[in-house]
């Protein structure tokens, strides 16, 4: 079985639910200058962390731990902006 990655398809939006420490929210491509969202793996020896990175005007402005993300929406074939 091939290894799957969170950003095998272009990511449109990521979201998370409210917790005692955060408000529920989401970030999407095309909003507030966000140009794209991708995923990277940070190796830490025996384990790793997947980070979802948010880029504005091709500058990295934030990273979100994938463990805390509740949803990922991808661009579909019928989207003009993919």
N, C-alpha and C positions, 0 to 999 in steps of 0.2 A: 504494500500500500504506500503511495507517495506521501511524503511529509507535507502537511498543510500549514500555511502561515496565515496570520490574521489579515495581512494585506495582499493576499494572492490576487484579489480584485481591488480596484481603486475604492477607497473608503470615502463615503459621503458624509457620515455623521457617527459620532460616538456619544453615548449617554450613560448616566448613572443615576440611581435612585437616591433619595434623601436618606441620611443616616443621622445619628446623634451629633456627628461632627461636620456634616456637609449638607447643603441644600441639593435637591435633585436638579439636574440640569443636563444640557447637551451642547455640543459644539459641532458645527457643520461647515463643509467647504462652501465658499461663496458668501459666508456671513462674517461681518466684522473684519474683512481683509484676509480670512483664512484661505490659503491657496491650495494646501493639501494636507492630508493626514496619512502617516505611515506607521509601521511597527518595526521595532528593533529589539534584538535580544541582547541583554547584558549578562555575560558569563561571570559567575562568581564562585568558581571552583566546582563544588559538588552540585550546585543548582544555578538557575538563571532566572532573571526577571524579564518579562516582556513589557516594553514601554510603548505606548501609543504616543507618537510625537505630532504636535500641531505646529504647522508652519504658516506664517503670515508674510506675504511679499517675499517668499523664499528665504525667510529667516526663522530659525527655530525659536518659538516663544513659549512652549510648554511641553511637558511630558506627563503622561498619566499612566499609572501602573495598571496593566490589563486586568489584574486581579480585582480591581475596584470598578471596572467598567461593566455595566449591565447589558448594554446593547451596542451592536455595530451595524450600521446600515451601509450597504454598498451601492455604487452606481450600477444601474442595469443597462442592458444592451439598448434599450429604447430611450435612454437619457441623452439629451443633446450635449450636456456639459461633462460627459465622462471622458 
